[in-house]
């Protein structure tokens, strides 16, 4: 499973619980996710908005 697929599945799971009136903290506990992750997914109206381009770190020269 790719990261994008798992993000979309996570978004759907969080919004399914949201539709049933489950609170943020309870959603985080049920899904085994961090509260900030649940908040970030909950405030996004569609899963495509969670996609981010990869960020590459600079390679530091070794002395």
C-alpha positions in Angstrom: 0.0 0.0 0.0 1.4 3.4 -0.9 1.4 6.4 1.4 -1.2 8.1 -0.7 -3.6 5.1 -0.5 -3.2 4.9 3.3 -3.8 8.6 3.6 -7.0 8.4 1.6 -8.2 5.4 3.7 -7.4 7.2 6.9 -9.4 10.3 5.7 -12.4 8.1 4.9 -12.2 6.3 8.3 -12.1 9.6 10.1 -14.9 11.1 8.1 -17.1 8.0 8.6 -16.7 8.4 12.4 -17.4 12.2 12.0 -20.7 11.4 10.2 -21.7 9.2 13.2 -21.0 12.1 15.6 -17.9 10.7 17.2 -15.6 13.3 18.8 -12.1 14.1 17.8 -10.3 12.5 20.8 -12.5 9.3 20.6 -11.8 9.1 16.8 -8.0 9.3 17.5 -8.3 6.6 20.1 -10.4 4.2 18.0 -8.2 4.5 15.0 -4.9 4.6 16.9 -3.9 7.9 15.4 -2.5 11.1 16.9 -5.0 13.8 17.8 -3.3 16.3 15.5 -3.5 13.8 12.6 -7.3 13.4 13.2 -7.8 17.2 13.4 -5.8 17.7 10.2 -7.9 15.1 8.3 -11.2 16.3 9.8 -10.9 19.9 8.7 -10.1 18.9 5.0 -13.2 18.5 2.9 -11.7 16.1 0.4 -8.8 13.7 0.7 -7.0 15.1 -2.4 -6.1 18.2 -0.4 -3.9 16.1 2.0 -1.5 15.2 -0.8 1.8 17.0 -0.6 4.8 16.7 -2.9 7.8 14.9 -1.4 10.2 17.1 0.5 13.8 16.3 0.1 16.4 17.2 2.6 19.7 18.8 1.6 22.7 16.5 1.7 25.3 18.0 4.1 28.9 17.7 3.0 30.8 15.3 5.2 34.0 16.9 6.6 
